[in-house]
Amino acid sequence: MDRRYKPLTLSQQMELRQQVMNDLLSHPEWSLQEAVCHMKKGLRLTTADLAKLAGVSFRTVQNIERGVSLGTVQTMSRILGVLGLRLSVAQDHGPDEQTRK
């Protein structure tokens, strides 16, 4: 937890987590960079905290935040996993395939 903030109760932490998760789910247009920055700020985490929770390196999170790297699918999955979210990939069948169903 970022030491610039006062400690939160467990219920306050859960509320923050739910809010951040809702924000991410309601903004699918956000880039990974925007999502990571929002997660960090919303959950009151440092870059080191987020990296440790996600199981990725400090430098990886830092590069994504700065826009130096877009990250990989595996990295995105690990970072989103901090909130219990799963990244999934689905085949796009296009409008013709969807109208046949």
Residue pairs with C-beta under 8 A, 6 or more apart in sequence:
1 7
1 8
1 44
1 45
1 49
2 44
2 45
2 46
2 49
5 44
8 16
8 44
16 42
16 43
16 44
17 43
17 83
19 42
20 38
20 39
20 42
20 43
20 83
21 83
21 84
21 85
23 38
23 42
24 30
24 35
24 38
24 39
24 80
24 83
24 85
25 85
27 34
27 35
30 38
31 70
32 64
32 70
32 71
32 76
32 79
33 64
33 65
33 67
33 70
35 79
35 80
36 50
36 61
36 64
36 65
36 79
37 65
39 45
39 50
39 79
39 82
39 83
40 46
40 47
40 50
40 65
43 50
43 82
45 53
47 58
47 61
47 62
47 65
48 58
50 61
50 79
50 82
51 57
51 58
51 60
51 61
53 82
54 61
54 75
54 78
54 79
54 81
54 82
55 78
56 75
56 78
56 79
60 69
60 71
60 75
61 79
63 69
64 70
64 71
64 75
64 79
71 79
73 87
73 89
76 87
77 86
77 87
80 86
80 87
